[in-house]
Amino acid sequence: MLTLLQFIFALFLIWLYVQQTPPDNEFFITAFDSGFFSHYDEAKHFVKIISRVSLFLFLLLSLIVAYF
């Protein structure tokens, strides 16, 4: 069983890993070329958020499944 302190530390490590992960270039090019975004920076920011959130949720789910 994982203690609360270990769980919080694991979440912190996941957060650090997600902050270092670059966005997916293929998805970024598709989002920008589709015409949905009017500016390059908007598309880049959107893809950065989506990729980090999805990676964080995947790692969090993996942590929960592994320890509980």
N, C-alpha and C positions, 0 to 999 in steps of 0.2 A: 504494500500500500504506500502511496505517495503522501507525504505530509504536505500541509498547506505551503510551508516555506519552500519546499522543493518544487512544488507546482508553480509558484510565483516565479521562482528562478528559471524554470524551464520556459515559461511564457516570455520572460525577459530575453532569454537566449534566442527564442524564435523571433521576437521583435527585432533584435539586432541583426539576425540573418536576413530577414525580409528587407530591412533598410539597405543592405548591401547588394541586393539582387537587382540587376538591370531589367528593364521591361523587355518583353518578347518583341523582337524586331519585325517578324512576319505579321503579327497582329497589328502592330503600329502602322506599318505600310498599308495594310488593308483598310484600316480605319481612316487614314488620311486620304487615300485614293478614292474612297467611296463618296467623298463630297459631304460627309456628315459634319465635318469640322471646317470652319472657315479659315482658321489659322493653324499653322504648324505647331505652335506652343500649346494650343487647346488639345490637339490630338495627343501630343506627347504627355501632357499632364494627365489626361484621361487614362491612357494606357498604363502609365506608371501607377496610378491608384488602383486600377482593376487588377493588374498583375500582382501587386503587393498584397491586396486584400485576399485574392484567391489563394496565393501561396500561404498567407498567414492562416486562413481557414483550413487548408489542407494539413498544415503542420500541427495545428491545434487539434484537429480531429485525430490525426495519427497519435498524438500524445495521449489523448483521452482513451483511445482504443488500446494503446500499449500498456497503460498503467491502471486501467479500471476495469 
